[in-house]
């Protein structure tokens, strides 16, 4: 059975049927096109929270005080969902960069072997 049971290609394997269509597209564009091609719900993106809020350090049993490690104050984490399934989480210095990263991770989950430029 497919790990993403609500997502089906009606017998087609996206890695064989669609891989050529991904060339030269951004992660967001390619994911939208893949969803459209297979008549899946369009991807939805959710802001998890700014990265600095994820770095809260709390000690066990209340010993010591909690502190926040800020690092870069503008890191964002977004999740992407298709047909109710979370397919990826992306991180970036802007929401747009995090959206691209999450889309690329979703495509990597849906289309095994897909590789993106590091840019």
C-alpha angles and dihedrals in degrees: 000000000000113000088223095053096174088054113073135158094207090251097321121117111224092211091063101030102042112022094101090055092061096063113114096004129118117247092252093049094046093048092050091049092049091050091048093048093054095036094242122150112278114261118269122206125209127192106232092189140286109292093242090064090055092059096070110138116208123177124225119263092011094282111152124359128291115249134191121227106208104187100161112002094208104059113123131194120207130180123209124212130193120185089350095306123117104229102173149355121217134194129204147148089253132032089247092054091048089050091053091048093049091047091052091050091049091051090049088054093048099039111039113215097024111142128193132201111257091242 
